[in-house]
């Protein structure tokens, strides 16, 4: 099953920090260190370093996209077991 994600909503938290949310939940952030835009996801995992803010935002948009939702898969398995 494929999941359609809401677009990221961006807010500038500081001069060099942009924070992203999706569906009201923290999705990650971009921080400019004076040389590059560093991207971290919602778990604090480094996604990468990018020359422009636009590139960094695109990287976070694509990070963590999955065609399957773990909670739904778990729920589906439990429902199948309950019916069996």
C-alpha positions as CSV (number, residue, x, y, z in Angstrom):
1,X,0.0,0.0,0.0
2,X,1.4,3.4,-0.9
3,X,1.1,6.3,1.5
4,X,0.7,9.9,0.2
5,X,2.6,12.2,2.5
6,X,1.5,15.8,3.2
7,X,4.0,18.3,2.1
8,X,6.5,19.6,4.6
9,X,5.7,22.8,6.4
10,X,8.8,25.0,7.0
11,X,9.4,27.6,9.7
12,X,12.6,29.6,10.1
13,X,13.5,29.1,13.8
14,X,16.7,31.2,13.7
15,X,18.9,33.0,11.2
16,X,20.5,29.7,10.2
17,X,17.9,27.1,11.3
18,X,14.8,25.9,9.4
19,X,12.5,23.4,11.0
20,X,10.1,21.1,9.1
21,X,6.9,19.6,10.3
22,X,4.5,17.2,8.5
23,X,0.9,16.8,9.7
24,X,1.8,18.8,12.8
25,X,4.7,16.4,13.7
26,X,8.4,17.3,13.8
27,X,10.0,16.1,10.5
28,X,13.5,17.4,10.8
29,X,15.6,20.5,10.3
30,X,18.2,22.2,8.2
31,X,21.1,24.2,9.8
32,X,23.5,26.4,7.9
33,X,27.0,26.1,9.4
34,X,28.5,28.9,7.3
35,X,29.7,26.5,4.5
36,X,26.8,24.1,3.9
37,X,23.2,23.3,4.8
38,X,23.2,20.3,7.2
39,X,20.0,18.2,7.2
40,X,18.8,16.0,10.1
41,X,15.6,13.9,10.1
42,X,13.0,13.6,12.8
43,X,15.2,11.2,14.7
44,X,18.3,13.4,14.6
45,X,19.9,11.2,12.0
46,X,22.1,13.1,9.5
47,X,20.6,13.1,6.0
48,X,23.5,15.0,4.4
49,X,25.1,18.3,3.6
50,X,24.0,20.4,0.7
51,X,25.2,23.6,-1.0
52,X,21.8,25.4,-1.0
53,X,18.8,25.6,1.3
54,X,16.6,24.4,-1.6
55,X,18.7,21.3,-2.1
56,X,18.6,20.6,1.7
57,X,14.8,21.0,1.8
58,X,14.4,18.6,-1.1
59,X,16.6,16.0,0.6
60,X,14.5,16.1,3.7
61,X,11.3,15.9,1.7
62,X,12.6,12.7,0.2
63,X,14.1,11.3,3.4
64,X,12.1,8.7,5.2
65,X,9.5,8.3,2.5
66,X,8.3,4.8,2.5
67,X,5.8,2.9,0.5
68,X,4.6,1.0,3.6
69,X,3.5,2.3,7.0
70,X,4.9,0.2,9.8
71,X,2.0,0.8,12.2
72,X,-0.6,-0.2,9.5
73,X,1.4,-3.3,8.7
74,X,1.5,-4.3,12.3
75,X,-2.2,-3.6,12.7
76,X,-3.0,-5.6,9.6
77,X,-1.0,-8.6,10.8
78,X,-2.8,-8.6,14.2
79,X,-6.2,-8.4,12.5
80,X,-5.4,-11.3,10.3
81,X,-4.3,-13.4,13.3
82,X,-7.4,-12.5,15.2
83,X,-9.6,-13.7,12.3
84,X,-7.7,-17.0,11.9
